[in-house]
Amino acid sequence: MTQPSKKAEITVRFSEFEIPPMQDILLVGKKAPIGPEAVRHMVDALSPEQYVVVEVNHAVIEALVIRKSLLRMIAQEQLVPFLLQETEKIISEGTVIKAQLNVTIQVSRVVDLL
């Protein structure tokens, strides 16, 4: 009789540590262990003037923390509803979700040839 074999497959993804330890956007549930004011203090202490905290009127989400550089590319009035719609399917009141947002801007112009 052969001895049973035990194996484990380990997958590790390494990335640069960021301060604060979040991506471009943080979505805070209404019953999350950290609230909007605590998040505001955290981002102001660790990355002054880089994030804005947007409190929202939503059934599950209390606030979004958004990197200001994103709001220079996409208006807050367009970005916030998009994020709420996409995340309400996966977030619960007690969670905090970090999100990375990649924006590609395409510009095309027609110019007169001399």
N, C-alpha and C positions, 0 to 999 in steps of 0.2 A: 504494500500500500504506500502510495507516495504522500509526502507531506503537502498540505495545502499551501499554495503560494499567495503571498500578500504583496500587492504593488500599489503605489500611489503615483498619480500623475500630478505634478505641481506646475501651475502656470503663474508667472509673476509678471506684472506690467509695472515698469518703473517710469516715473516722470518727475520733473522738477517740482520741488516743494514750493508752494506759493504762500505768500503772506498777504492777506489772510488765506487760510486753507479753503479757498473756494474758487470757482471758475468765473465766468462772466456774469452769471446770474445766480441768485439764491432765492428760492421760493420757500416762504415760511408758512406752515399750516397754523390754523387758529389755536390749536392746543399743543403746539410744538414746545419742546423744553426751553427754547430761547425765543423771546418775543422781539418785535420790531425795535424797541428802544435798546435792548441789549445788543442786537445786531448792529444798530447804528453806532453804539459806543465801540464795538469791536472793530468795525471797518474804519471808523475815524481814528482809532488808536493805532491800528496796524498799517493802514493805507489812507492817510488823510487826503481828502478831496478827490478820491478815485471812484467812489461809489455813491449812488443816491438810493435812499430807502423810499419806496413808493407803497404807501398803505392803500389797500383796495377794499371795496365792498363786495365780498365774494363769500359764498357759503362755506368754503373749506380753507381758502388761502387768505391769510391776514396781510401779508406784505411781500413785496419783491425787492430784492437788493440788486441793482443793475449797475454795471460798470459804465461810468459816464461817457467813455469813448464810444460805446455802442449807441448812445443817445445822440451823438453827433452825426451818426450815419442813418439812424432810423428814429423817427419821432416817437416819443413816449406814448402818444395817443394811438399809434399804430402797433407798437411793440407789446405793450401791456395786454391789450385784448387778445392778441395772438398767443402770448405765453399762457394766459389764463385758460384759453380754449384748449390748447394742446396738453397742458399739464393736469387739468381737472380730472382726466381719465386715470391718472396714475398716482396722484398725491392723496394723502389722507390728512385729517386735521392734526394729527400728532407728528407729522414728519417735516423734515427740512430737506429740500432737494437742491443740489447744485447742478447747474447746467452750463455747458459750453455752447456758445453761439458763434457760428462762422458766417460772416457776411461777405458776399462778393458783389461788388458794384460794377456794373457794365455800363460804359458810356460810348455812345456812337454819335458822330457829327458828320455833317456834310459840309465841305468847304469848297469854295470856288477856286479853280485852278487858274493861275496867272498865265 
